[in-house]
Amino acid sequence: MHFSPRERLCAQALLARSFYEDKADRDLTSGISCPKEKAGRFFLRTRQDIVVSGLEAVSFGFKFLEGGVEAELLKTDGDRAAKGETLAVVSGPVAPILSCERTVLNLLQRMCGVATLTARYVAASEGLVKIVDTRKTLPGFRLLDKYAVRCGGGANHRLDLSDMIMLKDNHLAYSGLSYAELFEKARREHPGVPVAVEAENYDQALELSALKPDILMLDNIPAEEMKRIAEALEGKVVLEATGGVTLDNLYEIARCGVQRISIGAITHSATAVDLGLDA
């Protein structure tokens, strides 16, 4: 996989802000220890088994302060890398490489963490359903979080609030309208925009399915009840399980007959992987 132009710009902007925050251009330690003419070669290695994501950022991240830095990428985003494998070789003036090191690694560790966790959920589903993300992303990082989900074999839900209309209980409570009235208003005022509705039990799921939503979300519904819903609505609507999904119960949910499972944890609870830049 490769960054789209928009994702690349997002990564560059995040790095630029982070370099400014870290005062990378005023690195006192590198300034007193690394002569400007000193060149070196560094190896970006993983210290655990991972799914790679964000590696392209190495190419422009380490060049931020000095155009003479070169990066040879040995892996591609979406690849798996075993503990100890080299992902890239970075060479050139030592001082700017060391000044940029922490910031570039921070971005990579986050993205590889999301991709690696997503891959675990995808594997646990055993191909029965599509694993999709949510909007529970790190603020300012959404494009890259969602890119990392794709690197891990998952799929993206709506990118932002303009991509899809998603009717939930809070909207219903304050609208003064019924679900049917809200749904009709959504179709009328925003033709062509996908509409998802959220059900919390068997009876509500059957009732809302009659509206013919693009996605019927089954929120925190027990597996047995979800299975009954899937059997009753087979082929009539796309069913998405959401809420309370873990690696321990994912396979049970995947066997219920839903087509999608949305999981906030793959972005909001991903742990940064262990990467290092070794001389």
C-alpha positions as CSV (number, residue, x, y, z in Angstrom):
1,M,0.0,0.0,0.0
2,H,1.0,3.6,-0.5
3,F,-0.1,7.0,0.8
4,S,-2.6,8.8,-1.3
5,P,-1.6,12.5,-2.0
6,R,-4.0,13.5,0.8
7,E,-2.5,11.0,3.3
8,R,1.0,12.1,2.4
9,L,0.1,15.7,3.0
10,C,-1.4,14.7,6.4
11,A,1.8,12.9,7.4
12,Q,4.0,15.8,6.3
13,A,1.9,18.3,8.2
14,L,1.9,16.1,11.4
15,L,5.7,15.7,11.1
16,A,6.2,19.4,10.6
17,R,4.1,20.3,13.7
18,S,5.9,17.7,15.7
19,F,9.4,18.8,14.6
20,Y,8.4,22.3,15.6
21,E,7.1,21.1,19.0
22,D,10.4,19.2,19.6
23,K,12.6,22.1,18.4
24,A,14.3,19.7,16.0
25,D,16.2,22.6,14.4
26,R,17.7,23.5,17.8
27,D,18.9,20.1,18.9
28,L,21.6,21.1,21.4
29,T,22.8,17.5,22.0
30,S,23.4,16.7,18.3
31,G,24.8,20.1,17.8
32,I,27.7,19.6,20.2
33,S,28.3,15.9,19.4
34,C,27.9,15.6,15.7
35,P,30.1,17.7,13.3
36,K,28.2,18.9,10.3
37,E,30.4,17.0,7.9
38,K,29.9,13.7,9.8
39,A,27.9,11.1,7.8
40,G,26.5,7.9,9.0
41,R,24.3,4.9,8.3
42,F,21.4,3.8,10.4
43,F,19.1,0.7,10.3
44,L,15.4,1.0,11.2
45,R,14.5,-2.3,12.9
46,T,11.5,-3.7,14.5
47,R,11.9,-5.3,17.9
48,Q,8.7,-7.3,17.7
49,D,6.5,-9.0,15.0
50,I,4.5,-6.3,13.3
51,V,2.4,-5.2,10.3
52,V,4.1,-2.3,8.6
53,S,2.3,1.0,8.1
54,G,3.6,4.6,7.5
55,L,7.0,3.5,6.3
56,E,6.8,6.0,3.4
57,A,7.0,8.8,6.0
58,V,10.7,7.8,6.6
59,S,11.5,9.0,3.1
60,F,10.5,12.6,3.7
61,G,10.6,12.7,7.5
62,F,14.4,12.3,7.8
63,K,14.9,14.9,5.0
64,F,13.0,17.6,6.9
65,L,16.1,19.4,8.2
66,E,18.7,18.2,5.6
67,G,18.1,17.3,1.9
68,G,21.2,15.1,1.9
69,V,19.6,12.4,3.9
70,E,18.5,9.3,2.0
71,A,16.2,6.4,3.0
72,E,16.1,3.0,1.4
73,L,12.9,1.3,2.2
74,L,13.2,-2.5,2.5
75,K,9.5,-3.1,3.3
76,T,6.2,-1.9,1.9
77,D,3.2,-0.7,4.0
78,G,1.0,-3.8,4.6
79,D,3.9,-6.2,4.8
80,R,4.5,-8.3,7.8
81,A,7.9,-8.0,9.5
82,A,9.4,-10.3,12.1
83,K,11.3,-9.2,15.2
84,G,14.7,-8.1,14.3
85,E,14.0,-7.4,10.6
86,T,15.3,-4.2,9.0
87,L,12.5,-2.0,7.6
88,A,14.7,0.8,6.1
89,V,18.3,2.1,5.9
90,V,18.8,5.8,6.5
91,S,22.1,7.4,5.5
92,G,23.5,10.9,5.3
93,P,24.5,13.7,7.7
94,V,24.2,12.3,11.3
95,A,23.0,15.4,13.1
96,P,19.7,15.9,11.3
97,I,19.0,12.2,11.3
98,L,19.3,12.1,15.1
99,S,17.3,15.3,15.5
100,C,14.4,13.8,13.5
101,E,14.7,10.3,14.9
102,R,12.2,10.5,17.8
103,T,9.5,12.3,15.8
104,V,9.6,9.9,12.8
105,L,9.6,6.9,15.1
106,N,6.6,8.2,17.1
107,L,4.6,8.4,13.9
108,L,5.7,5.0,12.7
109,Q,5.2,3.3,16.0
110,R,1.6,4.6,16.2
111,M,0.7,3.6,12.6
112,C,2.3,0.1,12.9
113,G,0.5,-0.4,16.2
114,V,-2.9,0.3,14.6
115,A,-2.1,-2.0,11.6
116,T,-0.8,-4.8,13.8
117,L,-3.8,-4.7,16.2
118,T,-6.2,-4.6,13.2
119,A,-4.5,-7.6,11.7
120,R,-5.1,-9.5,15.0
121,Y,-8.9,-8.8,14.8
122,V,-9.0,-9.7,11.1
123,A,-7.3,-13.0,11.8
124,A,-9.7,-13.7,14.7
125,S,-12.7,-13.2,12.4
126,E,-11.4,-16.1,10.2
127,G,-12.7,-14.3,7.0
128,L,-16.3,-14.5,8.0
129,V,-16.9,-10.8,8.2
130,K,-15.4,-7.4,7.3
131,I,-13.6,-5.6,10.1
132,V,-14.2,-1.9,10.0
133,D,-13.0,1.0,12.1
134,T,-14.8,3.9,13.7
135,R,-14.3,7.7,14.3
136,K,-12.6,6.9,17.6
137,T,-9.2,8.0,16.2
138,L,-6.4,10.2,17.6
139,P,-7.4,13.8,16.9
140,G,-5.6,15.2,13.9
141,F,-4.4,11.6,13.0
142,R,-7.6,10.3,11.5
143,L,-6.4,9.9,7.9
144,L,-3.3,8.0,9.0
145,D,-5.2,5.9,11.6
146,K,-7.6,4.8,8.9
147,Y,-4.8,4.2,6.4
148,A,-3.1,2.0,9.0
149,V,-6.4,0.0,9.5
150,R,-6.3,-0.8,5.7
151,C,-2.7,-1.8,6.0
152,G,-3.8,-4.3,8.7
153,G,-6.5,-5.8,6.4
154,G,-9.4,-3.9,7.8
155,A,-11.8,-1.5,6.1
156,N,-12.8,2.1,6.7
157,H,-16.2,3.2,8.0
158,R,-17.1,6.9,7.4
159,L,-14.2,9.2,7.4
160,D,-16.1,12.1,8.9
161,L,-19.6,13.3,9.7
162,S,-20.3,14.3,6.1
163,D,-19.7,10.8,4.7
164,M,-22.8,9.1,6.1
165,I,-25.9,9.8,8.1
166,M,-25.9,7.6,11.2
167,L,-29.1,7.8,13.3
168,K,-28.7,6.8,16.9
169,D,-30.8,7.0,20.1
170,N,-29.5,10.5,21.0
171,H,-30.6,11.9,17.7
172,L,-34.0,10.4,18.1
173,A,-34.4,11.7,21.7
174,Y,-33.8,15.3,20.7
175,S,-35.3,15.4,17.2
176,G,-38.9,15.3,18.2
177,L,-39.3,12.8,15.3
178,S,-39.7,9.1,15.0
179,Y,-37.0,7.0,13.4
180,A,-39.1,6.7,10.3
181,E,-39.6,10.4,10.1
182,L,-35.9,11.1,10.6
183,F,-35.0,8.5,8.0
184,E,-37.4,10.0,5.5
185,K,-35.9,13.4,6.2
186,A,-32.4,12.1,5.7
187,R,-33.3,10.6,2.3
188,R,-35.1,13.7,1.2
189,E,-32.6,16.3,2.2
190,H,-29.4,14.3,1.4
191,P,-30.2,12.0,-1.6
192,G,-27.4,9.6,-2.4
193,V,-25.8,9.8,1.1
194,P,-25.7,6.4,2.9
195,V,-27.9,6.2,5.9
196,A,-27.2,3.9,8.9
197,V,-29.6,3.3,11.8
198,E,-28.9,1.7,15.1
199,A,-31.0,-1.0,16.8
200,E,-30.6,-2.2,20.4
201,N,-32.8,-5.4,20.3
202,Y,-34.6,-7.9,18.1
203,D,-37.9,-6.1,17.8
204,Q,-36.3,-2.7,17.0
205,A,-34.0,-4.3,14.4
206,L,-36.9,-5.8,12.5
207,E,-38.8,-2.5,12.7
208,L,-35.9,-0.5,11.4
209,S,-35.1,-2.9,8.7
210,A,-38.4,-2.0,7.0
211,L,-36.9,1.5,6.4
212,K,-34.3,-0.2,4.1
213,P,-31.2,1.5,5.6
214,D,-27.9,1.1,3.9
215,I,-26.5,-0.4,7.2
216,L,-28.4,-1.7,10.2
217,M,-26.1,-1.4,13.2
218,L,-26.7,-3.9,16.0
219,D,-25.5,-2.1,19.2
220,N,-24.4,-4.2,22.1
221,I,-26.8,-7.0,21.3
222,P,-26.0,-10.5,22.7
223,A,-24.7,-13.0,20.2
224,E,-27.8,-15.3,20.4
225,E,-30.2,-12.4,19.8
226,M,-28.0,-11.2,17.0
227,K,-28.1,-14.6,15.3
228,R,-31.9,-14.5,15.4
229,I,-31.9,-11.1,13.8
230,A,-29.5,-12.2,11.1
231,E,-31.7,-15.2,10.3
232,A,-34.8,-13.1,10.1
233,L,-33.2,-10.5,7.9
234,E,-31.0,-12.6,5.7
235,G,-30.3,-10.9,2.4
236,K,-32.5,-7.9,3.2
237,V,-30.0,-5.4,4.8
238,V,-26.4,-5.1,5.6
239,L,-25.9,-5.9,9.3
240,E,-23.1,-4.5,11.4
241,A,-22.3,-5.6,14.9
242,T,-21.0,-2.8,17.1
243,G,-20.1,-2.3,20.8
244,G,-18.3,-4.5,23.2
245,V,-16.3,-6.4,20.7
246,T,-13.1,-7.9,21.9
247,L,-10.6,-10.5,20.5
248,D,-12.2,-13.0,22.9
249,N,-15.8,-12.7,21.6
250,L,-15.2,-11.6,18.0
251,Y,-15.3,-15.1,16.4
252,E,-18.6,-15.8,18.2
253,I,-20.1,-12.6,16.8
254,A,-18.7,-13.2,13.3
255,R,-20.6,-16.5,13.3
256,C,-23.9,-14.8,13.9
257,G,-24.5,-13.9,10.3
258,V,-23.6,-10.2,10.3
259,Q,-21.6,-8.8,7.4
260,R,-19.5,-6.3,9.3
261,I,-18.1,-5.7,12.7
262,S,-17.0,-2.2,13.7
263,I,-14.4,-1.9,16.4
264,G,-13.2,1.3,18.0
265,A,-10.4,-0.4,19.8
266,I,-8.3,-0.9,16.7
267,T,-7.6,2.8,16.7
268,H,-8.4,4.2,20.2
269,S,-6.6,1.3,22.1
270,A,-3.7,0.4,19.7
271,T,-0.3,0.2,21.5
272,A,2.7,1.7,19.8
273,V,5.1,-1.0,18.5
274,D,8.7,-1.2,19.5
275,L,10.9,0.2,16.7
276,G,14.5,1.4,16.9
277,L,17.1,3.2,14.8
278,D,20.4,1.5,15.2
279,A,23.8,2.7,14.0
